[in-house]
Amino acid sequence: MCPHPVHTVPEFVDFIFSNPHYGGRVYLDILRGIWPTDSKVCMTHGDLKPCNILVQLTDDGNYRLSGIIDWERSGVYPEWYECNKATDMLTPTEAEDDWAAYLPPCMSPETYPLVF
């Protein structure tokens, strides 16, 4: 929990890296170097992944988005944060998970390659 309000993207990045369990110094220095601090902020779900997206099969055989659940991590974050969170479960050995290949441009690693 942050002991004070966070008003800017640099303050947000400082808060994220204040967790002593986030990673080692070299890892944190690399992330600090690539995470943009001059970005805009926007409303973010914070945990968008396939299990939180509900779809419904329509009578004509198509799928329709019917809901998005699990909003407890939502908030106003840097514009690249949704990409970071939507891809944080990917690993080099996840050969069957193609989730990142279908992300829309607003949260895609193609749009935010530095935070992927």
C-alpha positions as CSV (number, residue, x, y, z in Angstrom):
1,M,0.0,0.0,0.0
2,C,1.3,3.4,-0.9
3,P,1.6,5.7,2.1
4,H,0.7,8.8,0.0
5,P,-1.2,9.7,-3.2
6,V,0.5,9.0,-6.6
7,H,0.0,11.9,-9.0
8,T,2.5,11.4,-11.8
9,V,3.8,8.5,-13.9
10,P,7.3,8.8,-12.4
11,E,5.7,8.6,-8.9
12,F,3.8,5.5,-10.1
13,V,7.0,3.9,-11.4
14,D,8.7,4.7,-8.1
15,F,5.8,3.1,-6.2
16,I,5.9,-0.1,-8.3
17,F,9.6,-0.5,-7.7
18,S,9.4,0.3,-4.0
19,N,8.2,-3.4,-3.4
20,P,11.4,-5.1,-2.0
21,H,10.2,-8.4,-3.6
22,Y,9.8,-7.1,-7.1
23,G,13.2,-8.1,-8.3
24,G,17.0,-7.6,-8.0
25,R,18.7,-4.3,-8.6
26,V,19.9,-5.1,-12.1
27,Y,16.4,-6.2,-13.2
28,L,14.8,-3.1,-11.7
29,D,17.4,-0.8,-13.3
30,I,16.6,-2.4,-16.7
31,L,12.8,-2.0,-16.2
32,R,13.2,1.6,-15.0
33,G,15.2,2.3,-18.1
34,I,12.6,1.1,-20.5
35,W,9.3,2.0,-18.8
36,P,8.3,5.4,-20.2
37,T,7.7,8.1,-17.6
38,D,6.4,10.8,-20.0
39,S,3.3,8.9,-21.0
40,K,-0.4,9.8,-20.6
41,V,-2.6,8.1,-18.1
42,C,-5.9,6.3,-18.8
43,M,-8.5,4.1,-17.2
44,T,-7.1,0.5,-17.0
45,H,-8.7,-2.8,-16.1
46,G,-5.4,-4.0,-14.6
47,D,-6.0,-7.7,-15.0
48,L,-7.3,-8.3,-18.5
49,K,-6.7,-11.8,-19.6
50,P,-8.9,-14.5,-21.3
51,C,-10.4,-15.8,-18.1
52,N,-11.8,-12.3,-17.3
53,I,-13.4,-11.8,-20.7
54,L,-16.9,-13.3,-21.1
55,V,-18.2,-14.2,-24.6
56,Q,-21.5,-15.6,-25.7
57,L,-22.3,-17.8,-28.7
58,T,-25.0,-16.1,-30.7
59,D,-27.8,-17.8,-32.7
60,D,-25.9,-17.2,-36.0
61,G,-22.8,-19.0,-34.7
62,N,-20.7,-15.9,-34.0
63,Y,-19.2,-14.9,-30.6
64,R,-20.2,-11.7,-28.9
65,L,-18.5,-10.0,-26.0
66,S,-20.9,-10.2,-23.1
67,G,-18.8,-8.9,-20.2
68,I,-15.5,-8.2,-18.6
69,I,-15.1,-9.3,-14.9
70,D,-12.6,-9.0,-12.1
71,W,-12.2,-5.2,-11.9
72,E,-10.5,-5.0,-8.4
73,R,-7.1,-4.0,-9.9
74,S,-8.6,-1.3,-12.2
75,G,-7.6,2.3,-11.9
76,V,-6.0,5.2,-13.7
77,Y,-2.5,4.1,-14.8
78,P,0.1,4.9,-17.5
79,E,-1.2,4.1,-21.0
80,W,1.3,1.3,-21.4
81,Y,0.3,-0.5,-18.1
82,E,-2.5,-2.5,-19.6
83,C,-0.1,-4.0,-22.1
84,N,2.3,-4.8,-19.3
85,K,-0.3,-6.5,-17.2
86,A,-2.0,-8.4,-20.2
87,T,1.3,-9.9,-21.2
88,D,2.9,-10.6,-17.7
89,M,1.8,-14.3,-17.8
90,L,3.7,-15.0,-21.0
91,T,6.9,-17.1,-20.8
92,P,9.2,-18.5,-23.5
93,T,7.8,-22.0,-22.7
94,E,4.1,-21.0,-23.1
95,A,3.9,-22.4,-26.7
96,E,0.1,-22.9,-26.6
97,D,-0.8,-19.4,-25.3
98,D,-1.4,-17.0,-28.3
99,W,-3.2,-14.4,-26.2
100,A,-0.7,-11.6,-26.9
101,A,-1.0,-12.2,-30.7
102,Y,-4.7,-11.0,-30.6
103,L,-4.5,-8.0,-28.3
104,P,-6.0,-4.9,-29.8
105,P,-3.6,-2.0,-30.6
106,C,-4.5,0.0,-27.5
107,M,-2.8,-2.7,-25.3
108,S,-0.6,-4.6,-27.8
109,P,3.2,-5.2,-27.5
110,E,3.4,-3.9,-31.0
111,T,2.2,-0.5,-29.7
112,Y,4.2,-0.7,-26.4
113,P,7.3,-2.8,-27.3
114,L,9.4,-1.3,-24.6
115,V,7.2,-2.5,-21.7
116,F,6.6,-6.0,-23.1
